[in-house]
Amino acid sequence: MKEKSPYCVFRAHPWHGVRIGEEYPNVVSAYIELVPSDTVKYELDKETGMLKVDRPQLYSSIPPMLYGFIPQTLCGEKTASFCREKTGRSQVVGDMDPLDICVLSEKALFHGDILLHARPIGGIRMIDHGEADDKIVAVMVKDAVYEMYKDINDLPPLLLDRIVHYFLTYKNAPDNEDNRCEITHVYGVGEAHEVIRRAHEDYLALYGEEIQHARSSGRLV
């Protein structure tokens, strides 16, 4: 009889296999793809669940915070509907990606592909080529410095300006004349909670049956 290996050969898919968090939307799980020292743009490969190289950062734009997404979220129709309601842009659709999150921490983390708990304090309403692409802004739970901030308006103005500037310019290139990224609003913690709730509902509408089947069959806990 073949002995079982003592080592686990599988891990949870960061988007589907990690729970959004028992206390969401007040506290959420966050999967981190990028850290401020990264000179390469990494992102999750949706099929394999592995972190992949999207592109080298050819220019000077680097993220001023930890950057990733909230598991079990999707910017779908309910998320897009909220964006249309708040902006009056009737043609906005969801980008069908997980909901992005920016996490502030005093600690220097040296690589992505990690999970942490984050407390949302607000968000940035971004429209990218006609698609809702919200960025939730959060602080790492129990962070010695940023734990004190309860709402995005509590942040030092320069820090918030840096985050906004990053998203307005991170796709810019000297020969790019088609940069249609626009930030329409910076919003507080209450609105951020509503965006997270809607993005989780969008996720469940698309993947809920698969998740329940995986749990009932023991493939997901």
ABEGO torsion letter per residue (X at the ends): XBBBBABBABBBBAAAABBAEAAOAABBBBBBABBAABABBBBBBAAAGBBBBABBBABABBBABBBBBBBGBBBBAAAAAAAAAAAGBAABBBAGBBBBBBBBBABBBABBGBBBBBBBAEBBBBBBGGBBBBBBBBBBBGBAAAAABABAAABBAAAAAAAAAAAAAAABBAABAABABBBABBBBAAAAAAAAAAAAAAAAAAAAAAAAAAAAAGABX
